Structure formats: C-alpha cells, structure tokens
Amino acid sequence: MKTVEHTLWVMKTGDEYRIGLTNDIQDDLGAISFVNLPKLGETIQKNESLAELEAEKSVSELTSPLTGTVSQINTEAEANPSLLDNPDNKEAWLVVLTGVDETEFEKL
C-alpha cells in the first residue's frame, strides 16, 4: 500500500488498484456526510477529480493519483458516507481502477 500526500492510499491487487482515504484526511475532514464518486467504466486521468466529499469541517475535491478506468465504486459509502470515517482505512475505500500503468503506480 502506498500513501499519496497523506490524503489517499493506493493498494495494488493483481491488475486492480484500490484507492481510499487515509486516517489523516479523515481527521482533517471530520464526519463525512456526502460523497460523489465517478461512474463505472469512466476513465479518470491522473490529477483529475476522483471524488467530492462534504464533511463537518470542509468540502473537498480529491484528485486521482493514477490514470485508469473505474471498475468498482464503493456504492455502500455513496448510500452511507459515514462508512468513510472508518478508522480501519482499508474499509474507507472509494474506487478501484484497472488499466493503470504500473510504472505510474511505482512512482507514487
């Protein structure tokens, strides 16, 4: 698992790259009340919008650390955004990307 700017983590499993919130960003944001995630099949470019979060302390737009195609989204978190406040940050995942250039991941 790699951490990006203390806000996101990226975990590679086979050809999939799961991206989620670190405990640091969870603490900075406070209780999350809304999340807007990309659509399945959407291609996300590195540094483009990955997710919009509304929380008690701020509204934040998170950018993608990688270029890839969205193969999974955390639909449970869309329905219940407080799931993204989980102290086990592996449970606070946003999306899974495929079609990622592994050298881009290695540079994180």
Wavefront OBJ file of the C-alpha trace (Angstrom):
o trace
v 0.000 0.000 0.000
v 1.274 3.448 -0.927
v 0.191 6.759 0.576
v -0.252 9.870 -1.568
v 0.172 13.277 0.110
v -1.284 11.962 3.394
v -4.777 12.018 1.857
v -5.172 8.850 -0.213
v -3.799 5.343 -0.160
v -3.444 3.032 -3.163
v -3.324 -0.743 -2.818
v -2.409 -2.916 -5.800
v -4.010 -6.359 -6.043
v -3.263 -8.105 -9.305
v -4.357 -5.689 -12.052
v -6.592 -3.661 -9.725
v -5.707 -0.510 -7.812
v -7.980 0.280 -4.850
v -7.916 3.913 -3.698
v -9.153 5.087 -0.314
v -8.945 7.725 2.404
v -6.095 7.834 4.906
v -6.722 8.373 8.597
v -5.023 11.790 8.258
v -7.591 13.115 5.774
v -10.412 11.543 7.794
v -9.248 13.531 10.837
v -8.841 16.731 8.793
v -12.343 16.469 7.288
v -14.338 15.330 10.302
v -17.563 13.371 9.869
v -18.268 12.784 6.166
v -21.876 13.465 5.173
v -21.794 13.227 1.352
v -19.629 11.601 -1.310
v -19.797 11.885 -5.091
v -17.863 9.185 -6.951
v -17.205 8.661 -10.678
v -19.298 6.288 -12.797
v -18.355 2.689 -13.528
v -16.397 2.447 -16.772
v -15.322 6.094 -16.628
v -11.678 6.790 -17.455
v -10.014 9.008 -14.875
v -6.802 10.867 -15.680
v -4.099 11.449 -13.093
v -4.740 14.735 -11.221
v -8.386 14.876 -12.396
v -11.295 14.797 -9.963
v -11.731 11.413 -8.301
v -14.252 12.218 -5.568
v -16.070 15.107 -3.932
v -16.576 14.908 -0.186
v -18.694 17.033 2.124
v -17.794 16.817 5.788
v -18.298 18.755 9.002
v -15.040 20.704 8.594
v -14.878 21.255 4.825
v -15.912 20.361 1.311
v -13.069 18.725 -0.591
v -12.351 17.557 -4.092
v -9.823 14.747 -4.214
v -7.780 14.174 -7.351
v -6.721 10.830 -8.713
v -3.111 9.773 -8.152
v -3.329 7.456 -11.200
v -4.826 7.215 -14.684
v -7.188 4.283 -15.127
v -10.710 3.011 -15.707
v -13.168 2.799 -12.816
v -14.051 -0.894 -12.376
v -15.670 -0.624 -8.929
v -17.083 2.118 -6.741
v -17.955 1.923 -3.075
v -21.741 2.052 -3.502
v -22.234 1.390 0.223
v -20.312 4.593 1.017
v -22.394 6.545 -1.506
v -25.529 5.431 0.348
v -23.956 5.848 3.811
v -20.977 8.270 3.635
v -20.161 7.784 7.329
v -18.599 4.443 6.294
v -15.683 6.528 5.002
v -14.970 7.603 8.605
v -13.904 4.045 9.483
v -10.633 4.074 11.494
v -9.611 0.953 9.550
v -8.728 2.968 6.476
v -8.807 -0.146 4.261
v -12.584 -0.017 4.751
v -12.648 3.662 3.704
v -12.103 2.910 0.017
v -13.553 4.980 -2.804
v -12.882 3.296 -6.148
v -10.962 0.532 -7.871
v -9.109 1.361 -11.090
v -7.931 -1.004 -13.809
v -5.814 -0.349 -16.887
v -3.268 1.530 -14.773
v 0.316 1.880 -15.989
v 2.297 0.087 -13.268
v 5.236 2.483 -13.628
v 2.863 5.321 -12.686
v 1.971 3.379 -9.512
v 5.635 2.693 -8.729
v 6.388 6.451 -8.898
v 3.901 7.254 -6.125
l 1 2 3 4 5 6 7 8 9 10 11 12 13 14 15 16 17 18 19 20 21 22 23 24 25 26 27 28 29 30 31 32 33 34 35 36 37 38 39 40 41 42 43 44 45 46 47 48 49 50 51 52 53 54 55 56 57 58 59 60 61 62 63 64 65 66 67 68 69 70 71 72 73 74 75 76 77 78 79 80 81 82 83 84 85 86 87 88 89 90 91 92 93 94 95 96 97 98 99 100 101 102 103 104 105 106 107 108
